[in-house]
Amino acid sequence: MFADDTSISYASDSAKELQNVINTELKGLSDWLTTNKLSLNIVKTEFMVVGSRQRIKTLNNEIDIEINGTMVNQVTS
């Protein structure tokens, strides 16, 4: 079974809050997938920060997203 193009969205003014919420959601997703004998291709998983150029510059190096201890690649487009 394959499922493509799943997305998780969250808005926050705090990079730390954003990181914590997304990492918590991804942990829940990973647990659900494992319980249902499914897997997530972490190599193909990416995240993007959306906002004004100035805001993105201040957030880019502050957000670390991970799944099961593996860092998720950040993309710009």
Distance bins in CASP14 RR format, pairs under 12 A and 6 or more apart:
PFRMAT RR
TARGET T0000
AUTHOR 0000-0000-0000
RMODE 2
METHOD distances of the structure
MODEL  1
1 33 0 0 0 0 0 1 0 0 0 0 0
1 36 0 0 0 0 1 0 0 0 0 0 0
1 37 0 0 0 0 1 0 0 0 0 0 0
1 38 1 0 0 1 0 0 0 0 0 0 0
1 39 0 0 0 0 0 1 0 0 0 0 0
2 38 0 0 0 0 1 0 0 0 0 0 0
2 39 0 0 0 0 0 1 0 0 0 0 0
2 40 0 0 0 0 0 1 0 0 0 0 0
2 41 0 0 0 0 1 0 0 0 0 0 0
2 44 0 0 0 0 0 1 0 0 0 0 0
3 29 0 0 0 0 0 1 0 0 0 0 0
3 32 0 0 0 0 0 1 0 0 0 0 0
3 33 0 0 0 0 1 0 0 0 0 0 0
3 36 0 0 0 0 0 1 0 0 0 0 0
3 38 1 0 0 1 0 0 0 0 0 0 0
3 39 0 0 0 0 0 1 0 0 0 0 0
3 40 0 0 0 0 1 0 0 0 0 0 0
3 41 0 0 0 0 0 1 0 0 0 0 0
3 44 0 0 0 0 0 1 0 0 0 0 0
4 40 0 0 0 0 0 1 0 0 0 0 0
4 41 0 0 0 0 1 0 0 0 0 0 0
4 44 0 0 0 0 1 0 0 0 0 0 0
4 45 0 0 0 0 0 1 0 0 0 0 0
5 44 0 0 0 0 0 1 0 0 0 0 0
5 45 0 0 0 0 0 1 0 0 0 0 0
5 46 0 0 0 0 0 1 0 0 0 0 0
6 25 0 0 0 0 0 1 0 0 0 0 0
6 26 0 0 0 0 0 1 0 0 0 0 0
6 29 0 0 0 0 1 0 0 0 0 0 0
6 32 0 0 0 0 0 1 0 0 0 0 0
6 33 0 0 0 0 0 1 0 0 0 0 0
6 38 0 0 0 0 0 1 0 0 0 0 0
6 40 0 0 0 0 1 0 0 0 0 0 0
6 41 0 0 0 0 0 1 0 0 0 0 0
6 44 0 0 0 0 0 1 0 0 0 0 0
6 45 0 0 0 0 1 0 0 0 0 0 0
6 46 0 0 0 0 0 1 0 0 0 0 0
7 22 0 0 0 0 0 1 0 0 0 0 0
7 25 0 0 0 0 0 1 0 0 0 0 0
7 26 0 0 0 0 0 1 0 0 0 0 0
7 29 0 0 0 0 0 1 0 0 0 0 0
7 45 0 0 0 0 0 1 0 0 0 0 0
7 46 0 0 0 0 0 1 0 0 0 0 0
7 47 0 0 0 0 1 0 0 0 0 0 0
7 48 0 0 0 0 1 0 0 0 0 0 0
7 50 0 0 0 0 0 1 0 0 0 0 0
8 18 0 0 0 0 0 1 0 0 0 0 0
8 21 0 0 0 0 1 0 0 0 0 0 0
8 22 1 0 0 1 0 0 0 0 0 0 0
8 23 0 0 0 0 0 1 0 0 0 0 0
8 24 0 0 0 0 0 1 0 0 0 0 0
8 25 1 0 1 0 0 0 0 0 0 0 0
8 26 1 0 0 1 0 0 0 0 0 0 0
8 27 0 0 0 0 0 1 0 0 0 0 0
8 28 0 0 0 0 0 1 0 0 0 0 0
8 29 1 0 0 1 0 0 0 0 0 0 0
8 30 0 0 0 0 0 1 0 0 0 0 0
8 40 0 0 0 0 0 1 0 0 0 0 0
8 45 0 0 0 0 0 1 0 0 0 0 0
8 46 0 0 0 0 0 1 0 0 0 0 0
8 47 0 0 0 0 1 0 0 0 0 0 0
8 48 0 0 0 0 0 1 0 0 0 0 0
8 65 0 0 0 0 1 0 0 0 0 0 0
8 67 0 0 0 0 0 1 0 0 0 0 0
8 72 0 0 0 0 0 1 0 0 0 0 0
9 18 0 0 0 0 0 1 0 0 0 0 0
9 21 0 0 0 0 0 1 0 0 0 0 0
9 22 0 0 0 0 1 0 0 0 0 0 0
9 25 0 0 0 0 1 0 0 0 0 0 0
9 47 0 0 0 0 0 1 0 0 0 0 0
9 48 0 0 0 0 0 1 0 0 0 0 0
9 49 0 0 0 0 0 1 0 0 0 0 0
9 50 0 0 0 0 1 0 0 0 0 0 0
10 17 0 0 0 0 1 0 0 0 0 0 0
10 18 1 0 0 1 0 0 0 0 0 0 0
10 19 0 0 0 0 1 0 0 0 0 0 0
10 20 0 0 0 0 1 0 0 0 0 0 0
10 21 1 0 1 0 0 0 0 0 0 0 0
10 22 1 0 1 0 0 0 0 0 0 0 0
10 23 0 0 0 0 0 1 0 0 0 0 0
10 24 0 0 0 0 0 1 0 0 0 0 0
10 25 1 0 0 1 0 0 0 0 0 0 0
10 26 0 0 0 0 0 1 0 0 0 0 0
10 47 0 0 0 0 0 1 0 0 0 0 0
10 49 0 0 0 0 0 1 0 0 0 0 0
10 50 0 0 0 0 0 1 0 0 0 0 0
10 63 0 0 0 0 0 1 0 0 0 0 0
10 65 0 0 0 0 0 1 0 0 0 0 0
11 17 0 0 0 0 1 0 0 0 0 0 0
11 18 0 0 0 0 1 0 0 0 0 0 0
11 21 0 0 0 0 1 0 0 0 0 0 0
11 22 0 0 0 0 0 1 0 0 0 0 0
11 49 0 0 0 0 0 1 0 0 0 0 0
11 50 0 0 0 0 1 0 0 0 0 0 0
11 51 0 0 0 0 1 0 0 0 0 0 0
11 55 0 0 0 0 0 1 0 0 0 0 0
12 18 1 0 1 0 0 0 0 0 0 0 0
12 19 0 0 0 0 1 0 0 0 0 0 0
12 20 0 0 0 0 1 0 0 0 0 0 0
12 21 1 0 0 1 0 0 0 0 0 0 0
12 22 0 0 0 0 1 0 0 0 0 0 0
12 49 0 0 0 0 0 1 0 0 0 0 0
12 50 0 0 0 0 0 1 0 0 0 0 0
12 51 0 0 0 0 0 1 0 0 0 0 0
12 55 0 0 0 0 0 1 0 0 0 0 0
12 59 0 0 0 0 1 0 0 0 0 0 0
12 62 0 0 0 0 0 1 0 0 0 0 0
12 63 0 0 0 0 0 1 0 0 0 0 0
13 51 0 0 0 0 0 1 0 0 0 0 0
13 52 0 0 0 0 0 1 0 0 0 0 0
13 55 0 0 0 0 1 0 0 0 0 0 0
13 58 0 0 0 0 0 1 0 0 0 0 0
13 59 0 0 0 0 1 0 0 0 0 0 0
14 20 0 0 0 0 1 0 0 0 0 0 0
14 21 0 0 0 0 1 0 0 0 0 0 0
14 22 0 0 0 0 0 1 0 0 0 0 0
14 55 0 0 0 0 0 1 0 0 0 0 0
14 58 0 0 0 0 0 1 0 0 0 0 0
14 59 0 0 0 0 1 0 0 0 0 0 0
14 62 0 0 0 0 1 0 0 0 0 0 0
14 63 0 0 0 0 0 1 0 0 0 0 0
15 21 0 0 0 0 0 1 0 0 0 0 0
15 22 0 0 0 0 0 1 0 0 0 0 0
15 49 0 0 0 0 1 0 0 0 0 0 0
15 55 0 0 0 0 1 0 0 0 0 0 0
15 56 0 0 0 0 0 1 0 0 0 0 0
15 57 0 0 0 0 0 1 0 0 0 0 0
15 58 1 0 0 1 0 0 0 0 0 0 0
15 59 1 0 1 0 0 0 0 0 0 0 0
15 60 0 0 0 0 1 0 0 0 0 0 0
15 61 0 0 0 0 1 0 0 0 0 0 0
15 62 1 1 0 0 0 0 0 0 0 0 0
15 63 1 0 1 0 0 0 0 0 0 0 0
15 64 0 0 0 0 1 0 0 0 0 0 0
15 65 0 0 0 0 0 1 0 0 0 0 0
16 22 0 0 0 0 0 1 0 0 0 0 0
16 23 0 0 0 0 0 1 0 0 0 0 0
16 59 0 0 0 0 0 1 0 0 0 0 0
16 62 1 0 0 1 0 0 0 0 0 0 0
16 63 0 0 0 0 1 0 0 0 0 0 0
16 64 0 0 0 0 0 1 0 0 0 0 0
17 23 0 0 0 0 0 1 0 0 0 0 0
17 24 0 0 0 0 0 1 0 0 0 0 0
17 59 0 0 0 0 0 1 0 0 0 0 0
17 62 0 0 0 0 0 1 0 0 0 0 0
17 63 0 0 0 0 0 1 0 0 0 0 0
18 24 0 0 0 0 0 1 0 0 0 0 0
18 25 0 0 0 0 0 1 0 0 0 0 0
18 47 0 0 0 0 0 1 0 0 0 0 0
18 49 0 0 0 0 1 0 0 0 0 0 0
18 50 0 0 0 0 0 1 0 0 0 0 0
18 51 0 0 0 0 0 1 0 0 0 0 0
18 55 0 0 0 0 0 1 0 0 0 0 0
18 59 1 0 0 1 0 0 0 0 0 0 0
18 60 0 0 0 0 0 1 0 0 0 0 0
18 62 0 0 0 0 1 0 0 0 0 0 0
18 63 1 0 0 1 0 0 0 0 0 0 0
18 64 0 0 0 0 0 1 0 0 0 0 0
18 65 0 0 0 0 1 0 0 0 0 0 0
19 25 0 0 0 0 0 1 0 0 0 0 0
19 26 0 0 0 0 0 1 0 0 0 0 0
19 47 0 0 0 0 0 1 0 0 0 0 0
19 49 0 0 0 0 0 1 0 0 0 0 0
19 59 0 0 0 0 1 0 0 0 0 0 0
19 61 0 0 0 0 0 1 0 0 0 0 0
19 62 1 0 0 1 0 0 0 0 0 0 0
19 63 1 0 1 0 0 0 0 0 0 0 0
19 64 1 0 0 1 0 0 0 0 0 0 0
19 65 1 0 0 1 0 0 0 0 0 0 0
19 66 0 0 0 0 1 0 0 0 0 0 0
19 71 0 0 0 0 0 1 0 0 0 0 0
19 72 0 0 0 0 0 1 0 0 0 0 0
19 74 0 0 0 0 0 1 0 0 0 0 0
20 26 0 0 0 0 0 1 0 0 0 0 0
20 27 0 0 0 0 0 1 0 0 0 0 0
20 62 0 0 0 0 0 1 0 0 0 0 0
20 63 0 0 0 0 0 1 0 0 0 0 0
20 64 0 0 0 0 0 1 0 0 0 0 0
20 65 0 0 0 0 0 1 0 0 0 0 0
20 66 0 0 0 0 0 1 0 0 0 0 0
21 27 0 0 0 0 0 1 0 0 0 0 0
21 28 0 0 0 0 0 1 0 0 0 0 0
21 63 0 0 0 0 0 1 0 0 0 0 0
21 65 0 0 0 0 0 1 0 0 0 0 0
22 28 0 0 0 0 0 1 0 0 0 0 0
22 29 0 0 0 0 0 1 0 0 0 0 0
22 45 0 0 0 0 0 1 0 0 0 0 0
22 47 1 0 0 1 0 0 0 0 0 0 0
22 48 0 0 0 0 0 1 0 0 0 0 0
22 49 0 0 0 0 0 1 0 0 0 0 0
22 63 0 0 0 0 1 0 0 0 0 0 0
22 64 0 0 0 0 1 0 0 0 0 0 0
22 65 1 0 1 0 0 0 0 0 0 0 0
22 66 0 0 0 0 1 0 0 0 0 0 0
22 67 0 0 0 0 0 1 0 0 0 0 0
22 72 0 0 0 0 1 0 0 0 0 0 0
22 74 0 0 0 0 0 1 0 0 0 0 0
23 29 0 0 0 0 0 1 0 0 0 0 0
23 30 0 0 0 0 0 1 0 0 0 0 0
23 47 0 0 0 0 0 1 0 0 0 0 0
23 63 0 0 0 0 1 0 0 0 0 0 0
23 64 0 0 0 0 1 0 0 0 0 0 0
23 65 1 0 0 1 0 0 0 0 0 0 0
23 66 1 0 0 1 0 0 0 0 0 0 0
23 67 0 0 0 0 1 0 0 0 0 0 0
23 68 0 0 0 0 0 1 0 0 0 0 0
23 69 0 0 0 0 1 0 0 0 0 0 0
23 70 0 0 0 0 0 1 0 0 0 0 0
23 71 0 0 0 0 0 1 0 0 0 0 0
23 72 0 0 0 0 1 0 0 0 0 0 0
24 30 0 0 0 0 0 1 0 0 0 0 0
24 31 0 0 0 0 0 1 0 0 0 0 0
24 65 0 0 0 0 0 1 0 0 0 0 0
24 66 0 0 0 0 0 1 0 0 0 0 0
24 67 0 0 0 0 0 1 0 0 0 0 0
25 31 0 0 0 0 0 1 0 0 0 0 0
25 32 0 0 0 0 0 1 0 0 0 0 0
25 47 0 0 0 0 0 1 0 0 0 0 0
25 65 0 0 0 0 0 1 0 0 0 0 0
25 67 0 0 0 0 0 1 0 0 0 0 0
26 32 0 0 0 0 0 1 0 0 0 0 0
26 33 0 0 0 0 0 1 0 0 0 0 0
26 40 0 0 0 0 1 0 0 0 0 0 0
26 42 0 0 0 0 1 0 0 0 0 0 0
26 45 0 0 0 0 1 0 0 0 0 0 0
26 47 0 0 0 0 1 0 0 0 0 0 0
26 64 0 0 0 0 0 1 0 0 0 0 0
26 65 1 0 0 1 0 0 0 0 0 0 0
26 66 1 0 0 1 0 0 0 0 0 0 0
26 67 1 0 1 0 0 0 0 0 0 0 0
26 68 0 0 0 0 1 0 0 0 0 0 0
26 69 0 0 0 0 0 1 0 0 0 0 0
26 70 0 0 0 0 0 1 0 0 0 0 0
26 71 0 0 0 0 0 1 0 0 0 0 0
26 72 1 0 0 1 0 0 0 0 0 0 0
27 33 0 0 0 0 0 1 0 0 0 0 0
27 34 0 0 0 0 0 1 0 0 0 0 0
27 40 0 0 0 0 0 1 0 0 0 0 0
27 65 0 0 0 0 0 1 0 0 0 0 0
27 66 0 0 0 0 1 0 0 0 0 0 0
27 67 1 0 0 1 0 0 0 0 0 0 0
27 68 0 0 0 0 1 0 0 0 0 0 0
27 69 0 0 0 0 1 0 0 0 0 0 0
28 34 0 0 0 0 1 0 0 0 0 0 0
28 35 0 0 0 0 1 0 0 0 0 0 0
28 36 0 0 0 0 0 1 0 0 0 0 0
28 40 0 0 0 0 0 1 0 0 0 0 0
28 67 0 0 0 0 1 0 0 0 0 0 0
28 68 0 0 0 0 0 1 0 0 0 0 0
29 35 0 0 0 0 0 1 0 0 0 0 0
29 36 0 0 0 0 0 1 0 0 0 0 0
29 38 0 0 0 0 0 1 0 0 0 0 0
29 39 0 0 0 0 0 1 0 0 0 0 0
29 40 1 0 0 1 0 0 0 0 0 0 0
29 42 0 0 0 0 0 1 0 0 0 0 0
29 45 0 0 0 0 0 1 0 0 0 0 0
29 67 0 0 0 0 1 0 0 0 0 0 0
29 68 0 0 0 0 0 1 0 0 0 0 0
29 72 0 0 0 0 0 1 0 0 0 0 0
30 36 0 0 0 0 0 1 0 0 0 0 0
30 38 0 0 0 0 1 0 0 0 0 0 0
30 39 0 0 0 0 1 0 0 0 0 0 0
30 40 1 0 0 1 0 0 0 0 0 0 0
30 41 0 0 0 0 0 1 0 0 0 0 0
30 42 0 0 0 0 1 0 0 0 0 0 0
30 45 0 0 0 0 0 1 0 0 0 0 0
30 66 0 0 0 0 0 1 0 0 0 0 0
30 67 1 0 1 0 0 0 0 0 0 0 0
30 68 1 0 1 0 0 0 0 0 0 0 0
30 69 0 0 0 0 1 0 0 0 0 0 0
30 70 0 0 0 0 0 1 0 0 0 0 0
30 72 0 0 0 0 0 1 0 0 0 0 0
31 38 0 0 0 0 0 1 0 0 0 0 0
31 40 0 0 0 0 0 1 0 0 0 0 0
31 67 0 0 0 0 0 1 0 0 0 0 0
31 68 0 0 0 0 1 0 0 0 0 0 0
32 38 0 0 0 0 1 0 0 0 0 0 0
32 39 0 0 0 0 0 1 0 0 0 0 0
32 40 0 0 0 0 0 1 0 0 0 0 0
33 39 1 0 0 1 0 0 0 0 0 0 0
33 40 1 0 1 0 0 0 0 0 0 0 0
33 41 0 0 0 0 0 1 0 0 0 0 0
33 42 0 0 0 0 0 1 0 0 0 0 0
33 45 0 0 0 0 0 1 0 0 0 0 0
33 67 0 0 0 0 0 1 0 0 0 0 0
33 68 0 0 0 0 0 1 0 0 0 0 0
34 40 0 0 0 0 1 0 0 0 0 0 0
34 67 0 0 0 0 0 1 0 0 0 0 0
34 68 0 0 0 0 1 0 0 0 0 0 0
39 45 0 0 0 0 0 1 0 0 0 0 0
39 67 0 0 0 0 0 1 0 0 0 0 0
39 68 0 0 0 0 0 1 0 0 0 0 0
40 67 1 0 0 1 0 0 0 0 0 0 0
40 68 0 0 0 0 1 0 0 0 0 0 0
40 70 0 0 0 0 0 1 0 0 0 0 0
40 72 0 0 0 0 0 1 0 0 0 0 0
41 67 0 0 0 0 0 1 0 0 0 0 0
41 70 0 0 0 0 0 1 0 0 0 0 0
41 72 0 0 0 0 0 1 0 0 0 0 0
42 65 0 0 0 0 0 1 0 0 0 0 0
42 66 0 0 0 0 1 0 0 0 0 0 0
42 67 1 0 1 0 0 0 0 0 0 0 0
42 68 1 0 0 1 0 0 0 0 0 0 0
42 69 0 0 0 0 1 0 0 0 0 0 0
42 70 1 0 1 0 0 0 0 0 0 0 0
42 71 0 0 0 0 1 0 0 0 0 0 0
42 72 1 0 0 1 0 0 0 0 0 0 0
42 73 0 0 0 0 1 0 0 0 0 0 0
43 67 0 0 0 0 0 1 0 0 0 0 0
43 70 0 0 0 0 1 0 0 0 0 0 0
43 71 0 0 0 0 0 1 0 0 0 0 0
43 72 0 0 0 0 1 0 0 0 0 0 0
43 73 0 0 0 0 1 0 0 0 0 0 0
44 67 0 0 0 0 0 1 0 0 0 0 0
44 70 0 0 0 0 0 1 0 0 0 0 0
44 72 0 0 0 0 0 1 0 0 0 0 0
44 73 0 0 0 0 1 0 0 0 0 0 0
44 75 0 0 0 0 0 1 0 0 0 0 0
45 65 0 0 0 0 1 0 0 0 0 0 0
45 66 0 0 0 0 0 1 0 0 0 0 0
45 67 1 0 0 1 0 0 0 0 0 0 0
45 68 0 0 0 0 0 1 0 0 0 0 0
45 70 0 0 0 0 1 0 0 0 0 0 0
45 71 0 0 0 0 0 1 0 0 0 0 0
45 72 1 0 1 0 0 0 0 0 0 0 0
45 73 1 0 0 1 0 0 0 0 0 0 0
45 74 0 0 0 0 0 1 0 0 0 0 0
45 75 0 0 0 0 0 1 0 0 0 0 0
46 65 0 0 0 0 1 0 0 0 0 0 0
46 67 0 0 0 0 0 1 0 0 0 0 0
46 71 0 0 0 0 0 1 0 0 0 0 0
46 72 1 0 0 1 0 0 0 0 0 0 0
46 73 1 0 1 0 0 0 0 0 0 0 0
46 74 1 0 0 1 0 0 0 0 0 0 0
46 75 1 0 1 0 0 0 0 0 0 0 0
46 76 0 0 0 0 0 1 0 0 0 0 0
46 77 0 0 0 0 0 1 0 0 0 0 0
47 59 0 0 0 0 0 1 0 0 0 0 0
47 60 0 0 0 0 0 1 0 0 0 0 0
47 63 1 0 0 1 0 0 0 0 0 0 0
47 64 0 0 0 0 0 1 0 0 0 0 0
47 65 1 0 1 0 0 0 0 0 0 0 0
47 66 0 0 0 0 0 1 0 0 0 0 0
47 67 0 0 0 0 0 1 0 0 0 0 0
47 71 0 0 0 0 0 1 0 0 0 0 0
47 72 1 0 1 0 0 0 0 0 0 0 0
47 73 1 0 0 1 0 0 0 0 0 0 0
47 74 1 0 1 0 0 0 0 0 0 0 0
47 75 1 0 0 1 0 0 0 0 0 0 0
47 76 0 0 0 0 0 1 0 0 0 0 0
48 56 0 0 0 0 1 0 0 0 0 0 0
48 59 0 0 0 0 0 1 0 0 0 0 0
48 60 0 0 0 0 0 1 0 0 0 0 0
48 63 0 0 0 0 0 1 0 0 0 0 0
48 65 0 0 0 0 0 1 0 0 0 0 0
48 72 0 0 0 0 0 1 0 0 0 0 0
48 73 0 0 0 0 0 1 0 0 0 0 0
48 74 1 0 0 1 0 0 0 0 0 0 0
48 75 1 0 1 0 0 0 0 0 0 0 0
48 76 1 0 0 1 0 0 0 0 0 0 0
48 77 1 0 0 1 0 0 0 0 0 0 0
49 55 0 0 0 0 1 0 0 0 0 0 0
49 56 1 0 1 0 0 0 0 0 0 0 0
49 57 0 0 0 0 1 0 0 0 0 0 0
49 58 0 0 0 0 0 1 0 0 0 0 0
49 59 1 0 1 0 0 0 0 0 0 0 0
49 60 1 0 0 1 0 0 0 0 0 0 0
49 61 0 0 0 0 0 1 0 0 0 0 0
49 62 0 0 0 0 1 0 0 0 0 0 0
49 63 1 0 0 1 0 0 0 0 0 0 0
49 64 0 0 0 0 0 1 0 0 0 0 0
49 65 0 0 0 0 1 0 0 0 0 0 0
49 72 0 0 0 0 0 1 0 0 0 0 0
49 74 1 0 0 1 0 0 0 0 0 0 0
49 75 0 0 0 0 1 0 0 0 0 0 0
49 76 0 0 0 0 1 0 0 0 0 0 0
49 77 0 0 0 0 0 1 0 0 0 0 0
50 56 1 0 0 1 0 0 0 0 0 0 0
50 59 0 0 0 0 0 1 0 0 0 0 0
50 60 0 0 0 0 0 1 0 0 0 0 0
50 63 0 0 0 0 0 1 0 0 0 0 0
50 74 0 0 0 0 0 1 0 0 0 0 0
50 75 0 0 0 0 0 1 0 0 0 0 0
50 76 0 0 0 0 0 1 0 0 0 0 0
50 77 0 0 0 0 0 1 0 0 0 0 0
51 57 0 0 0 0 0 1 0 0 0 0 0
51 58 0 0 0 0 0 1 0 0 0 0 0
51 59 0 0 0 0 1 0 0 0 0 0 0
51 60 0 0 0 0 0 1 0 0 0 0 0
51 76 0 0 0 0 0 1 0 0 0 0 0
52 58 0 0 0 0 1 0 0 0 0 0 0
52 59 0 0 0 0 0 1 0 0 0 0 0
53 59 0 0 0 0 0 1 0 0 0 0 0
53 60 0 0 0 0 0 1 0 0 0 0 0
53 76 0 0 0 0 0 1 0 0 0 0 0
54 60 0 0 0 0 0 1 0 0 0 0 0
55 62 0 0 0 0 0 1 0 0 0 0 0
55 63 0 0 0 0 0 1 0 0 0 0 0
56 62 0 0 0 0 0 1 0 0 0 0 0
56 63 0 0 0 0 0 1 0 0 0 0 0
56 74 0 0 0 0 0 1 0 0 0 0 0
56 76 0 0 0 0 1 0 0 0 0 0 0
56 77 0 0 0 0 0 1 0 0 0 0 0
57 76 0 0 0 0 0 1 0 0 0 0 0
59 65 0 0 0 0 0 1 0 0 0 0 0
59 74 0 0 0 0 0 1 0 0 0 0 0
60 74 1 0 0 1 0 0 0 0 0 0 0
60 75 0 0 0 0 0 1 0 0 0 0 0
60 76 0 0 0 0 1 0 0 0 0 0 0
61 74 0 0 0 0 1 0 0 0 0 0 0
62 74 0 0 0 0 0 1 0 0 0 0 0
63 71 0 0 0 0 0 1 0 0 0 0 0
63 72 0 0 0 0 1 0 0 0 0 0 0
63 74 1 0 0 1 0 0 0 0 0 0 0
64 70 0 0 0 0 0 1 0 0 0 0 0
64 71 1 0 0 1 0 0 0 0 0 0 0
64 72 0 0 0 0 1 0 0 0 0 0 0
64 73 0 0 0 0 0 1 0 0 0 0 0
64 74 0 0 0 0 1 0 0 0 0 0 0
65 71 1 0 0 1 0 0 0 0 0 0 0
65 72 1 0 1 0 0 0 0 0 0 0 0
65 73 0 0 0 0 1 0 0 0 0 0 0
65 74 1 0 0 1 0 0 0 0 0 0 0
65 75 0 0 0 0 0 1 0 0 0 0 0
66 72 1 0 0 1 0 0 0 0 0 0 0
66 73 0 0 0 0 0 1 0 0 0 0 0
66 74 0 0 0 0 0 1 0 0 0 0 0
67 73 0 0 0 0 0 1 0 0 0 0 0
END
